[in-house]
């Protein structure tokens, strides 16, 4: 008997999204996804005020084309919503400074920052999740959810694609808990994907990011876009296109172990995967290359902490400075090294008189100054 396979579409993209989007949804067999009058929530990756040309955030042009397509399908209310990194003091700024707000408003659609709430609570939903998980109520209020990720490498998860993008929908407190309260962030992301299932997931690699992703890497001019109705399948194909074996990506490895995805159940349509595959530089490879001698003690720290500190270290090195030769501690990791230095609110709890820079996360400019003092001692 012929099995039902999940189609995952791959298309060449040079950023002409008005042409790409209708083809992409047709290939992904999602052209009939939106019924007349249905409400549509679009969740792009807008993790911080980073322009799309860096490969760090979703191109507003793609979201604009999706809104246009949804309107042509007869959609009713259309809203674009995301929550940036944990503790962001002004989440609306991310919409304004990335240009997303302008594009959405020009299309007559709505936008909102998810951290403004409200949230729906899930108590003891999984041993891999915080005891009280809070997901934006918008996810459940709208008829359709379109998940739009950028193709990026990631410091903690190897890649951030469609499954990881859903983490933007949880409360700020939960975002922190995913890093330092649950046993494994990758298993938590898999469990989250059991509670939220987008109707369509798009991973845009027109411009992606490689190296120290998700915010400090280099632009990957990959020129392809992916889509499908089954998020884990889209991620398997997108990760393979980036040169990752499935088991190299913990989220995909755990999802396969739990029967959520199998390469045997995927049918690639459009471009040939083998023809476009190219190896993205891994985050740890870029760290070794750019920051030789770095000794980080940051297991369980949030990526926003790590990325700000890495950005500060890299700025200092590029300006002719050096990496401190002591242990640099973030998060709640214990460190007995008497010479260690500590960055971030969490790390301050165990600094015990050793040098400490507060902040949640510490600001890049402050981190530059702080770290430079210790590099100068060498
Ligand atoms: S200090 Fe850093 S690790 Fe701690 S909660 Fe804030 S961002 Fe996360």
Boltz pocket constraint, residues with backbone or C-beta under 6 A from the ligand:
constraints:
  - pocket:
      binder: B
      contacts: [[A, 86], [A, 176], [A, 179], [A, 300], [A, 301], [A, 302], [A, 304], [A, 305], [A, 330], [A, 331], [A, 332], [A, 343], [A, 344], [A, 345], [A, 346], [A, 347], [A, 359], [A, 360], [A, 361], [A, 362]]
      max_distance: 6.0
